[in-house]
Amino acid sequence: MGQPDLSAVVVTWNDASYALGVVSSLLEQEFTAEGGRRGTLEIIVVDNHSDDEHARLLRRLPPEITVLRTEKNLGYGGASNRGFEVAAGRYVGVLNPDMRLLPGALQALLAPLLGNPGVAATGPKFWWDDERRFMMPPNDDPTLAFLVLTRFGPLITSLHRLHTRQWLREAVTHWSSTEPRSESVLCGAFIVMRREVLSEVGGFDPGYFLYYDDADWARRVRRAGYRLLYVPQAEVVHYFNQSPKTNPDRSAIASEGRFYAKHYGVRGKAGVRVVERLAGLCASRRQPVPLRDVIPLGQPEKPPRLTLEGHQPEGGMLAELSPIWSFIPAAGAFLEGSTCEIPPSLWDRLRPGHYYARLVDLATLRPLRTWSWQKGESS
């Protein structure tokens, strides 16, 4: 066989069962390559130093699948780069293991790249549940303004309103898109890249163990003059927050500091320190902006039904679900009626913790009703 049209690099760490599943859904894909012929696919699984049990499970993969085992956990970026080094495809995709590609996903992701050298990479629409009700949030571009709004928004009412409204407006635009559109950042959970661009700007920065590696790569790609396309016709179910992570909080803090220092120089490095210090000082002197009229649901044992009684907004409603009271970020679902039902499959995968949900008037982006609950281990 000659050069494959697409190399798919799957990075896995102690989540072999998910890796087996995503490889299965990759093998079911069909797509068209240059000249209208049937495309060929190479699959590379990078075992990012999983324990012996998961390494044994990966031996169940078909013999045509390349499995690379790293000598230590390199982080997502470093392990992805290891796969890039051996990938032979004209295009290269990188993806998390905890997802399932829906029919036609690879076809939709490759189509905008064929014959369009100005497009560097494409990314799919992510659903949170198999029923395809809740869409995952778009990735944020971590500018200095975003840093300030994120840190001070929860403490200052005017900033909180500005940030939440701005974020929700952009999210609704993303969720409602039906055609490919340019975006500043594509989610690193699944990106299909043009090989020439990967060679020109390089792979992920291995200095980011977790988080910010996709935002960093996107900055370098855009500075080189290329576009990044979100392709809503390419649909993927992302079983978010199921793959294990090593010290995610510490990794996020370290990656954030690295990103701002790298892309904003001394100003960024000092800005992170100043913002963190001032935000901590403000937090010690004032209470966070309160959520108004929140309906507590206690610790429900089954998915709650979220209903808006009385007058319904003419422009329709959006349901948001988030573990964060500010709803930045949040998953979103467009509603046809007045009730939002959380799919049982999604409910079962929610980790123990506190959750928030609300219904929003789509025409005005005004929150109409908000609920909160605690999900326990037994739910």
C-alpha positions as CSV (number, residue, x, y, z in Angstrom):
1,M,0.0,0.0,0.0
2,G,1.3,3.5,-0.8
3,Q,1.1,6.5,1.3
4,P,-2.1,6.6,3.4
5,D,-4.4,9.6,3.0
6,L,-4.9,10.1,6.7
7,S,-3.0,9.0,9.8
8,A,-5.1,9.0,13.0
9,V,-3.1,9.3,16.2
10,V,-4.9,8.1,19.3
11,V,-3.2,9.0,22.6
12,T,-4.2,6.8,25.5
13,W,-3.2,6.6,29.2
14,N,-4.9,4.0,31.4
15,D,-8.1,4.1,29.3
16,A,-7.6,1.1,27.0
17,S,-11.3,0.2,26.8
18,Y,-12.0,3.7,25.4
19,A,-9.1,3.4,23.0
20,L,-10.5,0.1,21.7
21,G,-13.8,1.8,21.1
22,V,-12.5,4.8,19.2
23,V,-10.3,2.6,17.0
24,S,-13.4,0.5,16.2
25,S,-15.4,3.7,15.2
26,L,-12.4,4.9,13.1
27,L,-12.3,1.6,11.2
28,E,-16.0,2.0,10.3
29,Q,-15.3,5.4,8.6
30,E,-15.2,5.8,4.9
31,F,-14.0,9.0,3.1
32,T,-13.0,10.3,-0.3
33,A,-9.4,11.4,-1.0
34,E,-7.9,13.5,-3.8
35,G,-9.2,12.6,-7.3
36,G,-12.5,11.1,-5.9
37,R,-11.0,7.8,-4.9
38,R,-11.7,6.0,-1.7
39,G,-9.4,7.2,1.1
40,T,-7.0,5.1,3.0
41,L,-6.5,5.3,6.8
42,E,-3.5,4.6,9.0
43,I,-4.2,4.3,12.8
44,I,-1.5,4.8,15.4
45,V,-2.2,4.3,19.1
46,V,0.3,5.9,21.4
47,D,0.2,4.1,24.8
48,N,1.4,6.9,27.0
49,H,3.0,4.6,29.6
50,S,-0.2,3.0,30.8
51,D,-0.1,0.4,33.6
52,D,0.3,-3.3,32.6
53,E,-3.4,-4.1,32.7
54,H,-4.3,-1.5,30.1
55,A,-1.2,-2.3,28.1
56,R,-2.4,-5.9,27.9
57,L,-5.9,-4.8,26.8
58,L,-4.3,-2.9,23.9
59,R,-3.0,-6.2,22.5
60,R,-6.5,-6.9,21.4
61,L,-6.2,-4.3,18.6
62,P,-6.1,-5.6,15.1
63,P,-2.6,-6.3,13.8
64,E,-2.8,-3.5,11.2
65,I,-2.9,-0.9,14.0
66,T,0.5,0.5,15.0
67,V,0.9,0.7,18.8
68,L,3.7,2.8,20.3
69,R,4.5,2.6,24.0
70,T,6.3,5.5,25.6
71,E,9.0,5.1,28.2
72,K,7.2,7.5,30.5
73,N,4.0,9.6,30.5
74,L,4.9,12.4,28.1
75,G,1.6,14.3,28.5
76,Y,-0.9,14.7,25.7
77,G,1.3,17.0,23.5
78,G,4.5,14.9,23.9
79,A,2.7,11.7,23.2
80,S,0.9,13.2,20.2
81,N,4.3,14.3,18.8
82,R,5.6,10.7,19.2
83,G,2.7,9.6,16.9
84,F,3.3,12.5,14.5
85,E,6.9,11.3,14.0
86,V,5.9,7.9,12.5
87,A,2.6,9.0,10.8
88,A,2.9,8.6,7.1
89,G,-0.4,10.1,6.0
90,R,-1.0,13.1,3.8
91,Y,-3.2,14.4,6.6
92,V,-2.8,13.7,10.3
93,G,-5.5,13.6,12.9
94,V,-5.0,13.5,16.6
95,L,-7.7,12.5,19.0
96,N,-8.6,11.5,22.6
97,P,-9.6,7.9,23.1
98,D,-12.9,8.7,25.0
99,M,-15.0,9.4,21.9
100,R,-17.1,7.8,19.2
101,L,-17.1,9.1,15.6
102,L,-20.5,9.2,14.0
103,P,-20.8,8.1,10.3
104,G,-19.3,10.6,7.8
105,A,-17.1,12.4,10.4
106,L,-13.8,11.8,8.7
107,Q,-15.3,12.7,5.3
108,A,-16.6,16.0,6.6
109,L,-13.3,16.9,8.3
110,L,-11.2,16.1,5.2
111,A,-13.4,17.8,2.6
112,P,-12.5,21.4,3.5
113,L,-8.8,20.5,3.5
114,L,-8.8,19.0,0.0
115,G,-7.6,21.7,-2.5
116,N,-7.7,24.5,0.1
117,P,-4.1,25.1,1.2
118,G,-5.1,28.1,3.3
119,V,-6.9,25.9,5.8
120,A,-4.5,24.3,8.2
121,A,-6.8,22.1,10.2
122,T,-10.4,21.1,10.9
123,G,-12.3,20.1,14.1
124,P,-15.7,18.5,14.6
125,K,-18.9,19.2,16.6
126,F,-18.7,17.4,19.9
127,W,-21.7,15.9,21.6
128,W,-21.6,15.1,25.3
129,D,-24.1,12.3,25.1
130,D,-25.1,9.4,22.7
131,E,-28.5,10.9,22.3
132,R,-26.9,14.1,20.8
133,R,-28.8,16.5,23.0
134,F,-26.0,18.5,24.7
135,M,-23.2,20.1,22.7
136,M,-19.8,20.6,24.2
137,P,-18.6,24.2,24.6
138,P,-16.3,25.8,22.1
139,N,-12.7,26.3,23.1
140,D,-11.8,29.8,24.4
141,D,-8.9,31.8,23.0
142,P,-6.8,32.6,26.2
143,T,-6.1,36.3,25.6
144,L,-5.1,38.6,28.4
145,A,-8.6,40.1,28.4
146,F,-10.0,36.6,28.9
147,L,-7.6,36.0,31.8
148,V,-8.8,39.2,33.5
149,L,-12.5,38.5,32.9
150,T,-12.1,34.9,34.2
151,R,-10.3,35.9,37.4
152,F,-12.3,39.1,38.3
153,G,-15.7,38.3,36.7
154,P,-16.8,36.1,39.6
155,L,-16.0,38.9,42.1
156,I,-17.4,42.0,40.3
157,T,-21.1,42.0,39.2
158,S,-20.6,44.2,36.1
159,L,-17.7,42.1,34.8
160,H,-19.5,38.9,35.5
161,R,-22.5,40.1,33.4
162,L,-20.3,41.2,30.6
163,H,-18.2,38.0,30.5
164,T,-21.1,35.6,30.8
165,R,-23.1,37.4,28.1
166,Q,-20.2,37.6,25.8
167,W,-19.3,34.0,26.3
168,L,-22.8,32.8,25.8
169,R,-23.3,34.8,22.6
170,E,-20.2,33.3,21.1
171,A,-21.2,29.8,22.3
172,V,-24.7,30.1,20.7
173,T,-23.1,31.2,17.4
174,H,-20.8,28.1,17.6
175,W,-23.6,25.7,18.5
176,S,-26.0,27.0,15.9
177,S,-23.6,26.9,13.0
178,T,-24.5,24.6,10.1
179,E,-21.6,25.4,7.8
180,P,-17.8,25.4,8.4
181,R,-16.6,28.5,10.1
182,S,-13.2,29.9,11.1
183,E,-12.4,29.8,14.8
184,S,-9.4,31.0,16.8
185,V,-8.9,27.6,18.6
186,L,-9.9,24.1,17.8
187,C,-10.3,21.6,20.6
188,G,-7.3,19.3,20.9
189,A,-9.5,16.4,21.7
190,F,-9.8,15.8,17.9
191,I,-8.0,17.8,15.2
192,V,-7.3,16.9,11.5
193,M,-4.2,18.7,10.3
194,R,-2.6,19.3,6.9
195,R,0.9,17.6,6.9
196,E,2.6,20.6,5.3
197,V,1.4,22.9,8.1
198,L,2.4,20.4,10.7
199,S,5.9,20.3,9.2
200,E,6.0,24.1,9.0
201,V,4.8,25.1,12.5
202,G,5.7,21.9,14.3
203,G,3.5,19.7,16.5
204,F,2.4,20.4,20.0
205,D,4.7,22.0,22.5
206,P,5.7,19.1,24.9
207,G,6.2,21.6,27.7
208,Y,2.4,21.6,28.2
209,F,1.7,18.4,30.1
210,L,-2.0,18.9,30.0
211,Y,-4.1,21.8,28.7
212,Y,-3.2,24.9,26.5
213,D,-1.3,22.7,24.0
214,D,-4.2,23.2,21.5
215,A,-4.4,26.9,22.1
216,D,-0.6,27.3,21.7
217,W,-0.6,25.3,18.5
218,A,-3.5,27.4,17.2
219,R,-1.6,30.7,17.9
220,R,1.4,29.4,15.9
221,V,-0.8,28.3,13.0
222,R,-2.7,31.6,12.8
223,R,0.6,33.6,13.0
224,A,1.8,31.6,10.0
225,G,-1.2,32.9,8.1
226,Y,-3.5,29.8,8.1
227,R,-7.1,29.3,9.0
228,L,-8.7,26.8,11.5
229,L,-12.2,25.5,10.6
230,Y,-14.9,24.2,12.8
231,V,-16.9,21.7,10.8
232,P,-20.4,21.0,12.4
233,Q,-21.2,18.4,9.8
234,A,-18.5,16.2,11.4
235,E,-20.1,14.8,14.5
236,V,-18.4,13.0,17.4
237,V,-19.6,11.9,20.8
238,H,-17.1,12.9,23.4
239,Y,-17.4,11.0,26.7
240,F,-15.9,14.0,28.4
241,N,-14.1,13.8,31.8
242,Q,-13.9,10.0,31.6
243,S,-10.3,9.5,30.8
244,P,-8.0,9.6,33.8
245,K,-5.7,12.6,34.3
246,T,-2.6,13.1,36.3
247,N,-2.8,16.1,38.7
248,P,-5.1,18.1,36.3
249,D,-5.3,21.2,38.6
250,R,-1.6,21.5,38.9
251,S,-1.1,20.9,35.2
252,A,-3.6,23.6,34.3
253,I,-1.8,26.2,36.5
254,A,1.6,25.3,35.1
255,S,0.3,25.3,31.5
256,E,-1.5,28.6,31.9
257,G,1.7,30.3,33.2
258,R,3.7,28.8,30.3
259,F,1.2,30.0,27.7
260,Y,1.0,33.6,28.8
261,A,4.8,33.9,29.2
262,K,5.4,32.3,25.8
263,H,2.9,34.4,23.8
264,Y,2.9,37.7,25.7
265,G,6.5,37.7,27.0
266,V,7.4,39.6,30.1
267,R,4.0,41.4,30.0
268,G,2.2,38.0,30.1
269,K,4.4,36.5,32.8
270,A,4.0,39.5,35.0
271,G,0.3,39.8,34.1
272,V,-0.5,36.3,35.3
273,R,1.2,37.0,38.7
274,V,-0.5,40.4,39.2
275,V,-3.9,39.2,38.2
276,E,-3.6,36.1,40.5
277,R,-2.5,38.3,43.4
278,L,-5.2,40.9,42.9
279,A,-7.9,38.4,42.4
280,G,-6.8,36.5,45.6
281,L,-6.9,39.8,47.5
282,C,-10.3,40.7,46.2
283,A,-11.6,37.2,47.0
284,S,-10.5,37.6,50.6
285,R,-12.4,40.8,50.9
286,R,-15.7,40.2,49.1
287,Q,-18.1,37.4,48.4
288,P,-18.5,36.0,44.8
289,V,-21.3,37.4,42.7
290,P,-24.3,35.5,44.0
291,L,-26.5,33.4,41.7
292,R,-30.1,34.7,42.0
293,D,-33.2,32.5,42.5
294,V,-31.4,29.2,42.3
295,I,-33.7,26.2,42.9
296,P,-31.8,23.6,45.0
297,L,-32.6,20.0,44.0
298,G,-30.6,18.3,46.8
299,Q,-29.0,15.0,45.8
300,P,-31.3,13.5,43.2
301,E,-30.9,9.8,42.4
302,K,-32.1,10.1,38.8
303,P,-31.8,12.8,36.1
304,P,-33.9,15.9,37.0
305,R,-36.5,17.3,34.6
306,L,-36.0,21.0,34.2
307,T,-39.2,22.8,33.2
308,L,-40.2,26.4,32.7
309,E,-43.8,26.9,33.6
310,G,-46.0,29.7,32.3
311,H,-45.2,31.9,29.3
312,Q,-42.6,30.5,26.9
313,P,-40.2,32.8,25.0
314,E,-41.1,33.1,21.3
315,G,-37.5,32.8,20.2
316,G,-37.0,29.4,21.8
317,M,-34.8,28.3,24.8
318,L,-31.4,26.9,25.4
319,A,-30.5,24.6,28.3
320,E,-27.0,24.9,29.8
321,L,-25.3,22.4,32.1
322,S,-22.0,23.0,33.9
323,P,-20.1,22.1,37.1
324,I,-19.3,25.8,37.4
325,W,-21.8,28.3,38.8
326,S,-20.8,31.0,36.3
327,F,-21.6,28.6,33.3
328,I,-18.2,29.4,31.8
329,P,-17.8,27.0,30.2
330,A,-21.1,25.0,29.8
331,A,-22.6,22.4,27.5
332,G,-25.7,23.6,25.6
333,A,-28.9,22.0,24.2
334,F,-31.5,23.8,22.1
335,L,-35.0,23.0,23.3
336,E,-38.1,22.5,21.2
337,G,-40.5,22.7,24.2
338,S,-40.4,24.0,27.8
339,T,-38.7,21.0,29.4
340,C,-35.1,19.8,29.4
341,E,-34.4,16.1,30.2
342,I,-30.8,15.1,30.9
343,P,-30.2,11.8,29.1
344,P,-29.6,8.9,31.5
345,S,-26.4,7.9,29.7
346,L,-25.0,11.4,30.4
347,W,-26.3,11.4,33.9
348,D,-24.6,8.1,34.7
349,R,-21.2,9.4,33.4
350,L,-21.3,12.6,35.5
351,R,-18.7,12.4,38.2
352,P,-19.7,13.1,41.8
353,G,-19.8,16.8,42.5
354,H,-21.9,20.0,42.3
355,Y,-23.7,20.8,39.1
356,Y,-25.7,23.8,37.8
357,A,-28.3,24.0,35.0
358,R,-30.4,26.8,33.6
359,L,-32.8,27.7,30.8
360,V,-32.0,30.7,28.7
361,D,-34.2,32.8,26.4
362,L,-32.4,32.5,23.0
363,A,-33.7,35.8,21.7
364,T,-32.3,37.9,24.6
365,L,-29.8,35.5,26.2
366,R,-31.5,36.2,29.5
367,P,-31.4,33.4,32.1
368,L,-35.0,32.3,32.9
369,R,-34.5,29.7,35.7
370,T,-31.5,28.1,37.4
371,W,-31.2,24.8,39.3
372,S,-28.3,23.2,41.3
373,W,-27.8,19.8,42.8
374,Q,-25.1,17.5,44.2
375,K,-24.4,14.3,42.5
376,G,-23.2,11.6,44.8
377,E,-21.2,8.4,44.3
378,S,-24.3,6.2,44.3
379,S,-26.3,8.3,41.7
